Amino acid sequence: MHNETTIHHDARGEVMEPAISPRAIRMGRPPQRWFHHIVLLTAGTMTLARGETLLPVHGPALVFLPPSEGESAAIAAGAQGYLIGVSQEIIGEAIGDHAESPSLRLFSSGLSITDDLDNTHRNEIEPLFQGFISELFEEGRASRMVASAYARLILMAAWRLFGADERSAAAASGTGPILQRFRQLVEANFRKHWSIGDYASELGISTDRLHAICRRTLSHPPVELVHDRLVQEAKLRLERGARSVQDISDSLGFRDPANFSHFFKRKTGVSPAKYRALAASATGAASIPMSSGYYEWP
């Protein structure tokens, strides 16, 4: 079990009690710069500030916020609700490798707001926020496993509330189901380093047809899409965790760290150690694409 100090590196939670004056919550700054935040506003109003954009929110409402530098929320007097935040590591654990995982990953990368939350949905979601926050602060708890489980339930509830329906131009063309299934297979097996033939066989189509569909619809061959997912995961772990390069290499299915370093440098132009150093510096982050720069599949 993680102690309070450790879990609070990866999760935060707050009950927003009614106050007689407005107050501000800053989310897009260290140590929560890379956190995903979810706000359940049960009553009152708040205003989100994302750069120069101001977004008023009227409760009861649910707001899902991906990582964004400088983001803040102005909570009006009398407003109440809950705020939780989780690191990329926990959001990754919450998403996992399941049939819904590709859709959840896409959902978690964007801003979602609903300010017409009905009582049925509120009654479903509010106990999850309460449980998550209790896990963080009640003596003798602070389990990362439990926090991840609550995060998964909240993420699933939010995804369903916002319309668990992933649409794309590819779906209209008739290749959408194949691409969606391919994406699900990649999500479940990219750490196993399946060949493109393995994916095609599981899909029940030829390798040539899979290649043609990916090139025509996504402008990239399937092997590049698989490698891109592997690079994305490596970037996330290098940016937002303290695990060694060898641990990351092992967890991603490489036979040894040298093989992982060669693959990563070939794809990004820098070694894993150099990438981690660049990601940690503001000037470095501006000079090389970070983990958010990956292909968006349908």
C-alpha positions as a LaTeX table, in Angstrom:
\begin{tabular}{lrrr}
\hline
Residue & $x$ (\AA) & $y$ (\AA) & $z$ (\AA) \\
\hline
Met1 & 0.00 & 0.00 & 0.00 \\
His2 & 1.27 & 3.44 & $-0.87$ \\
Asn3 & 1.58 & 5.97 & 1.88 \\
Glu4 & $-0.09$ & 9.37 & 1.66 \\
Thr5 & 3.03 & 11.14 & 0.44 \\
Thr6 & 3.50 & 8.67 & $-2.42$ \\
Ile7 & $-0.11$ & 8.55 & $-3.63$ \\
His8 & $-0.32$ & 12.33 & $-3.63$ \\
His9 & 2.36 & 12.42 & $-6.31$ \\
Asp10 & $-0.15$ & 10.70 & $-8.59$ \\
Ala11 & $-3.57$ & 11.81 & $-7.37$ \\
Arg12 & $-5.38$ & 14.71 & $-5.79$ \\
Gly13 & $-8.90$ & 15.20 & $-4.51$ \\
Glu14 & $-10.89$ & 18.00 & $-2.95$ \\
Val15 & $-14.42$ & 18.52 & $-1.71$ \\
Met16 & $-15.47$ & 22.02 & $-2.77$ \\
Glu17 & $-17.55$ & 23.27 & 0.13 \\
Pro18 & $-19.80$ & 26.35 & $-0.26$ \\
Ala19 & $-17.92$ & 29.55 & 0.64 \\
Ile20 & $-19.02$ & 33.16 & 1.13 \\
Ser21 & $-16.49$ & 34.45 & $-1.41$ \\
Pro22 & $-15.12$ & 33.23 & $-4.75$ \\
Arg23 & $-11.89$ & 31.29 & $-4.88$ \\
Ala24 & $-9.49$ & 30.01 & $-7.51$ \\
Ile25 & $-8.12$ & 26.52 & $-8.12$ \\
Arg26 & $-5.00$ & 26.28 & $-10.26$ \\
Met27 & $-4.65$ & 22.98 & $-12.08$ \\
Gly28 & $-2.15$ & 23.51 & $-14.90$ \\
Arg29 & 0.97 & 24.03 & $-12.84$ \\
Pro30 & 3.43 & 21.76 & $-11.03$ \\
Pro31 & 3.13 & 19.30 & $-9.41$ \\
Gln32 & $-0.18$ & 18.61 & $-11.22$ \\
Arg33 & 0.94 & 19.95 & $-14.61$ \\
Trp34 & 0.33 & 16.59 & $-16.31$ \\
Phe35 & $-2.77$ & 15.58 & $-14.38$ \\
His36 & $-6.16$ & 14.85 & $-15.90$ \\
His37 & $-8.82$ & 16.62 & $-13.82$ \\
Ile38 & $-12.53$ & 15.87 & $-13.42$ \\
Val39 & $-14.91$ & 18.26 & $-11.72$ \\
Leu40 & $-18.37$ & 17.35 & $-10.47$ \\
Leu41 & $-20.11$ & 20.67 & $-9.81$ \\
Thr42 & $-23.21$ & 19.81 & $-7.80$ \\
Ala43 & $-24.47$ & 23.38 & $-7.33$ \\
Gly44 & $-23.52$ & 26.94 & $-8.26$ \\
Thr45 & $-21.23$ & 28.15 & $-11.01$ \\
Met46 & $-17.56$ & 28.15 & $-11.97$ \\
Thr47 & $-15.49$ & 29.60 & $-14.80$ \\
Leu48 & $-12.70$ & 27.63 & $-16.46$ \\
Ala49 & $-9.73$ & 29.58 & $-17.79$ \\
Arg50 & $-7.83$ & 27.82 & $-20.56$ \\
Gly51 & $-5.31$ & 30.29 & $-21.92$ \\
Glu52 & $-7.31$ & 33.26 & $-23.18$ \\
Thr53 & $-10.57$ & 31.29 & $-23.26$ \\
Leu54 & $-13.12$ & 31.58 & $-20.43$ \\
Leu55 & $-15.73$ & 28.83 & $-20.17$ \\
Pro56 & $-18.66$ & 29.36 & $-17.75$ \\
Val57 & $-20.09$ & 26.19 & $-16.21$ \\
His58 & $-23.40$ & 25.98 & $-14.37$ \\
Gly59 & $-24.11$ & 23.16 & $-11.97$ \\
Pro60 & $-25.08$ & 20.45 & $-11.76$ \\
Ala61 & $-22.32$ & 19.70 & $-14.27$ \\
Leu62 & $-19.50$ & 17.29 & $-15.05$ \\
Val63 & $-16.25$ & 18.54 & $-16.59$ \\
Phe64 & $-13.39$ & 16.41 & $-17.90$ \\
Leu65 & $-10.10$ & 18.27 & $-18.39$ \\
Pro66 & $-7.00$ & 16.84 & $-20.08$ \\
Pro67 & $-3.58$ & 18.21 & $-19.06$ \\
Ser68 & $-3.25$ & 21.89 & $-19.96$ \\
Glu69 & $-0.59$ & 24.33 & $-18.81$ \\
Gly70 & $-1.82$ & 27.36 & $-16.88$ \\
Glu71 & $-5.37$ & 26.05 & $-16.52$ \\
Ser72 & $-7.45$ & 27.33 & $-13.60$ \\
Ala73 & $-11.02$ & 27.40 & $-12.31$ \\
Ala74 & $-12.77$ & 30.31 & $-10.58$ \\
Ile75 & $-15.31$ & 28.86 & $-8.15$ \\
Ala76 & $-18.19$ & 31.25 & $-7.44$ \\
Ala77 & $-19.43$ & 31.97 & $-3.91$ \\
Gly78 & $-21.86$ & 29.28 & $-2.77$ \\
Ala79 & $-20.75$ & 26.72 & $-5.35$ \\
Gln80 & $-20.06$ & 23.17 & $-4.25$ \\
Gly81 & $-18.86$ & 19.91 & $-5.69$ \\
Tyr82 & $-15.76$ & 17.75 & $-6.07$ \\
Leu83 & $-12.43$ & 18.00 & $-7.87$ \\
Ile84 & $-10.17$ & 15.05 & $-8.55$ \\
Gly85 & $-6.96$ & 14.78 & $-10.52$ \\
Val86 & $-4.85$ & 11.81 & $-11.60$ \\
Ser87 & $-1.45$ & 11.44 & $-13.20$ \\
Gln88 & $-0.83$ & 9.97 & $-16.63$ \\
Glu89 & 0.32 & 6.77 & $-14.96$ \\
Ile90 & $-2.99$ & 6.32 & $-13.14$ \\
Ile91 & $-5.10$ & 7.33 & $-16.14$ \\
Gly92 & $-3.16$ & 4.70 & $-18.11$ \\
Glu93 & $-3.90$ & 2.08 & $-15.47$ \\
Ala94 & $-7.56$ & 3.12 & $-15.45$ \\
Ile95 & $-7.85$ & 2.82 & $-19.24$ \\
Gly96 & $-6.04$ & $-0.52$ & $-19.33$ \\
Asp97 & $-6.18$ & $-2.95$ & $-22.25$ \\
His98 & $-9.85$ & $-3.67$ & $-22.88$ \\
Ala99 & $-12.38$ & $-3.37$ & $-25.69$ \\
Glu100 & $-13.31$ & 0.14 & $-24.52$ \\
Ser101 & $-9.70$ & 1.25 & $-24.03$ \\
Pro102 & $-9.13$ & 2.90 & $-27.44$ \\
Ser103 & $-12.32$ & 4.93 & $-27.07$ \\
Leu104 & $-11.46$ & 5.88 & $-23.49$ \\
Arg105 & $-7.97$ & 6.96 & $-24.54$ \\
Leu106 & $-9.40$ & 9.19 & $-27.25$ \\
Phe107 & $-12.04$ & 10.59 & $-24.88$ \\
Ser108 & $-9.45$ & 11.37 & $-22.19$ \\
Ser109 & $-7.39$ & 13.45 & $-24.60$ \\
Gly110 & $-10.08$ & 16.14 & $-25.04$ \\
Leu111 & $-12.10$ & 18.64 & $-23.03$ \\
Ser112 & $-15.70$ & 17.61 & $-22.24$ \\
Ile113 & $-18.34$ & 19.64 & $-20.41$ \\
Thr114 & $-21.98$ & 18.92 & $-19.66$ \\
Asp115 & $-24.00$ & 21.35 & $-17.55$ \\
Asp116 & $-27.32$ & 19.52 & $-17.78$ \\
Leu117 & $-26.47$ & 16.67 & $-15.43$ \\
Asp118 & $-29.67$ & 15.01 & $-14.24$ \\
Asn119 & $-30.24$ & 13.49 & $-10.81$ \\
Thr120 & $-29.87$ & 9.93 & $-12.06$ \\
His121 & $-26.37$ & 10.54 & $-13.40$ \\
Arg122 & $-25.40$ & 12.65 & $-10.42$ \\
Asn123 & $-26.49$ & 9.92 & $-8.01$ \\
Glu124 & $-24.41$ & 7.41 & $-9.99$ \\
Ile125 & $-21.25$ & 9.52 & $-10.16$ \\
Glu126 & $-21.16$ & 11.39 & $-6.83$ \\
Pro127 & $-20.40$ & 8.31 & $-4.66$ \\
Leu128 & $-17.43$ & 7.54 & $-6.93$ \\
Phe129 & $-15.93$ & 10.98 & $-6.29$ \\
Gln130 & $-16.58$ & 10.59 & $-2.57$ \\
Gly131 & $-14.93$ & 7.16 & $-2.56$ \\
Phe132 & $-11.89$ & 8.40 & $-4.49$ \\
Ile133 & $-11.35$ & 11.33 & $-2.12$ \\
Ser134 & $-11.90$ & 9.18 & 0.97 \\
Glu135 & $-9.27$ & 6.76 & $-0.29$ \\
Leu136 & $-6.73$ & 9.57 & $-0.51$ \\
Phe137 & $-7.30$ & 11.08 & 2.90 \\
Glu138 & $-8.72$ & 8.54 & 5.34 \\
Glu139 & $-6.12$ & 7.17 & 7.72 \\
Gly140 & $-4.77$ & 3.75 & 6.81 \\
Arg141 & $-5.85$ & 3.92 & 3.17 \\
Ala142 & $-4.18$ & 5.72 & 0.24 \\
Ser143 & $-3.99$ & 2.63 & $-1.99$ \\
Arg144 & $-2.90$ & 3.27 & $-5.56$ \\
Met145 & $-4.84$ & 0.21 & $-6.73$ \\
Val146 & $-8.06$ & 1.51 & $-5.22$ \\
Ala147 & $-7.46$ & 5.03 & $-6.57$ \\
Ser148 & $-6.95$ & 3.55 & $-10.05$ \\
Ala149 & $-10.13$ & 1.50 & $-9.72$ \\
Tyr150 & $-12.17$ & 4.57 & $-8.77$ \\
Ala151 & $-10.55$ & 6.52 & $-11.61$ \\
Arg152 & $-11.62$ & 3.78 & $-14.05$ \\
Leu153 & $-15.22$ & 3.86 & $-12.81$ \\
Ile154 & $-15.36$ & 7.66 & $-13.00$ \\
Leu155 & $-13.79$ & 7.69 & $-16.46$ \\
Met156 & $-16.25$ & 5.06 & $-17.72$ \\
Ala157 & $-19.20$ & 6.95 & $-16.24$ \\
Ala158 & $-18.03$ & 10.21 & $-17.84$ \\
Trp159 & $-17.43$ & 8.54 & $-21.21$ \\
Arg160 & $-20.92$ & 7.03 & $-21.20$ \\
Leu161 & $-22.49$ & 10.30 & $-20.09$ \\
Phe162 & $-20.82$ & 12.25 & $-22.88$ \\
Gly163 & $-22.00$ & 9.70 & $-25.45$ \\
Ala164 & $-19.91$ & 6.56 & $-25.79$ \\
Asp165 & $-20.01$ & 6.83 & $-29.55$ \\
Glu166 & $-16.81$ & 7.26 & $-31.51$ \\
Arg167 & $-17.61$ & 8.53 & $-35.00$ \\
Ser168 & $-15.26$ & 9.05 & $-37.89$ \\
Ala169 & $-15.18$ & 9.42 & $-41.63$ \\
Ala170 & $-13.64$ & 5.98 & $-41.80$ \\
Ala171 & $-16.73$ & 4.41 & $-40.28$ \\
Ala172 & $-18.86$ & 5.84 & $-43.07$ \\
Ser173 & $-16.55$ & 4.34 & $-45.67$ \\
Gly174 & $-17.10$ & 0.79 & $-44.46$ \\
Thr175 & $-13.54$ & 0.30 & $-43.16$ \\
Gly176 & $-14.34$ & 1.77 & $-39.75$ \\
Pro177 & $-15.09$ & $-1.56$ & $-38.02$ \\
Ile178 & $-11.83$ & $-3.06$ & $-39.28$ \\
Leu179 & $-9.80$ & $-0.04$ & $-38.18$ \\
Gln180 & $-11.55$ & 0.06 & $-34.82$ \\
Arg181 & $-10.83$ & $-3.64$ & $-34.26$ \\
Phe182 & $-7.23$ & $-3.13$ & $-35.42$ \\
Arg183 & $-6.85$ & $-0.31$ & $-32.93$ \\
Gln184 & $-8.24$ & $-2.48$ & $-30.14$ \\
Leu185 & $-5.84$ & $-5.27$ & $-31.05$ \\
Val186 & $-2.90$ & $-2.86$ & $-31.09$ \\
Glu187 & $-3.91$ & $-1.51$ & $-27.69$ \\
Ala188 & $-3.98$ & $-5.02$ & $-26.25$ \\
Asn189 & $-0.88$ & $-6.39$ & $-27.97$ \\
Phe190 & 1.62 & $-3.66$ & $-28.87$ \\
Arg191 & 3.80 & $-4.63$ & $-25.88$ \\
Lys192 & 3.94 & $-8.19$ & $-27.26$ \\
His193 & 5.45 & $-6.93$ & $-30.54$ \\
Trp194 & 3.00 & $-8.74$ & $-32.78$ \\
Ser195 & 3.84 & $-8.79$ & $-36.48$ \\
Ile196 & 1.45 & $-7.15$ & $-38.95$ \\
Gly197 & 0.68 & $-10.67$ & $-40.15$ \\
Asp198 & $-0.50$ & $-11.53$ & $-36.63$ \\
Tyr199 & $-2.88$ & $-8.54$ & $-36.63$ \\
Ala200 & $-4.19$ & $-9.34$ & $-40.11$ \\
Ser201 & $-4.76$ & $-12.98$ & $-39.17$ \\
Glu202 & $-6.70$ & $-11.98$ & $-36.06$ \\
Leu203 & $-8.80$ & $-9.60$ & $-38.18$ \\
Gly204 & $-9.47$ & $-12.31$ & $-40.77$ \\
Ile205 & $-8.02$ & $-10.30$ & $-43.67$ \\
Ser206 & $-4.82$ & $-10.40$ & $-45.67$ \\
Thr207 & $-1.75$ & $-8.36$ & $-44.75$ \\
Asp208 & $-2.04$ & $-6.54$ & $-48.08$ \\
Arg209 & $-5.63$ & $-5.51$ & $-47.36$ \\
Leu210 & $-4.77$ & $-4.23$ & $-43.89$ \\
His211 & $-1.91$ & $-2.25$ & $-45.37$ \\
Ala212 & $-4.18$ & $-0.79$ & $-48.07$ \\
Ile213 & $-6.90$ & 0.20 & $-45.58$ \\
Cys214 & $-4.44$ & 1.96 & $-43.25$ \\
Arg215 & $-2.66$ & 3.75 & $-46.10$ \\
Arg216 & $-5.90$ & 4.88 & $-47.74$ \\
Thr217 & $-7.73$ & 5.95 & $-44.59$ \\
Leu218 & $-4.98$ & 7.06 & $-42.20$ \\
Ser219 & $-2.11$ & 7.79 & $-44.62$ \\
His220 & 0.23 & 5.53 & $-42.66$ \\
Pro221 & 1.14 & 1.84 & $-43.04$ \\
Pro222 & 0.02 & $-0.44$ & $-40.18$ \\
Val223 & 3.56 & $-1.07$ & $-38.93$ \\
Glu224 & 4.06 & 2.67 & $-38.49$ \\
Leu225 & 0.84 & 2.92 & $-36.50$ \\
Val226 & 1.92 & 0.07 & $-34.22$ \\
His227 & 5.37 & 1.59 & $-33.74$ \\
Asp228 & 3.80 & 4.97 & $-33.08$ \\
Arg229 & 1.72 & 3.51 & $-30.25$ \\
Leu230 & 4.83 & 1.94 & $-28.77$ \\
Val231 & 6.75 & 5.22 & $-28.99$ \\
Gln232 & 3.82 & 7.09 & $-27.44$ \\
Glu233 & 3.81 & 4.77 & $-24.44$ \\
Ala234 & 7.58 & 5.03 & $-24.06$ \\
Lys235 & 7.37 & 8.84 & $-24.16$ \\
Leu236 & 4.66 & 8.91 & $-21.50$ \\
Arg237 & 6.71 & 6.73 & $-19.16$ \\
Leu238 & 9.88 & 8.73 & $-19.73$ \\
Glu239 & 8.13 & 12.08 & $-19.26$ \\
Arg240 & 5.97 & 11.35 & $-16.27$ \\
Gly241 & 7.57 & 8.58 & $-14.28$ \\
Ala242 & 10.81 & 7.85 & $-12.47$ \\
Arg243 & 11.31 & 4.30 & $-13.72$ \\
Ser244 & 14.69 & 3.42 & $-15.17$ \\
Val245 & 15.20 & 2.96 & $-18.90$ \\
Gln246 & 15.74 & $-0.76$ & $-18.29$ \\
Asp247 & 12.42 & $-1.05$ & $-16.42$ \\
Ile248 & 10.62 & 0.78 & $-19.23$ \\
Ser249 & 12.31 & $-1.42$ & $-21.82$ \\
Asp250 & 11.22 & $-4.58$ & $-19.98$ \\
Ser251 & 7.65 & $-3.35$ & $-19.49$ \\
Leu252 & 7.32 & $-2.61$ & $-23.21$ \\
Gly253 & 8.50 & $-6.06$ & $-24.29$ \\
Phe254 & 11.97 & $-5.28$ & $-25.68$ \\
Arg255 & 14.56 & $-8.01$ & $-25.37$ \\
Asp256 & 17.09 & $-5.65$ & $-23.79$ \\
Pro257 & 17.59 & $-1.91$ & $-23.09$ \\
Ala258 & 19.99 & $-1.51$ & $-26.01$ \\
Asn259 & 17.33 & $-2.72$ & $-28.44$ \\
Phe260 & 14.80 & $-0.32$ & $-26.89$ \\
Ser261 & 17.22 & 2.62 & $-27.05$ \\
His262 & 18.02 & 1.92 & $-30.70$ \\
Phe263 & 14.31 & 1.73 & $-31.59$ \\
Phe264 & 13.45 & 4.89 & $-29.65$ \\
Lys265 & 16.31 & 6.92 & $-31.13$ \\
Arg266 & 15.44 & 5.76 & $-34.65$ \\
Lys267 & 11.86 & 6.95 & $-34.16$ \\
Thr268 & 12.48 & 10.20 & $-32.28$ \\
Gly269 & 16.04 & 11.23 & $-33.11$ \\
Val270 & 17.19 & 11.14 & $-29.49$ \\
Ser271 & 18.01 & 8.47 & $-26.91$ \\
Pro272 & 15.54 & 7.70 & $-24.08$ \\
Ala273 & 17.82 & 9.41 & $-21.55$ \\
Lys274 & 18.14 & 12.50 & $-23.74$ \\
Tyr275 & 14.38 & 12.60 & $-24.31$ \\
Arg276 & 13.72 & 12.46 & $-20.57$ \\
Ala277 & 16.12 & 15.36 & $-20.01$ \\
Leu278 & 14.50 & 17.40 & $-22.81$ \\
Ala279 & 11.00 & 16.69 & $-21.48$ \\
Ala280 & 12.04 & 17.98 & $-18.05$ \\
Ser281 & 13.15 & 21.35 & $-19.42$ \\
Ala282 & 10.83 & 24.00 & $-20.88$ \\
Thr283 & 13.20 & 24.76 & $-23.77$ \\
Gly284 & 13.66 & 21.09 & $-24.52$ \\
Ala285 & 9.92 & 20.41 & $-24.54$ \\
Ala286 & 9.52 & 23.11 & $-27.17$ \\
Ser287 & 12.24 & 21.62 & $-29.40$ \\
Ile288 & 10.93 & 18.07 & $-29.77$ \\
Pro289 & 7.40 & 16.62 & $-30.03$ \\
Met290 & 6.21 & 15.38 & $-26.65$ \\
Ser291 & 3.87 & 12.47 & $-26.01$ \\
Ser292 & 0.74 & 14.32 & $-27.21$ \\
Gly293 & 2.00 & 14.33 & $-30.80$ \\
Tyr294 & 0.75 & 10.95 & $-31.99$ \\
Tyr295 & $-1.63$ & 9.92 & $-34.73$ \\
Glu296 & $-5.30$ & 10.05 & $-33.81$ \\
Trp297 & $-6.93$ & 6.88 & $-34.98$ \\
Pro298 & $-10.65$ & 6.71 & $-35.72$ \\
\hline
\end{tabular}
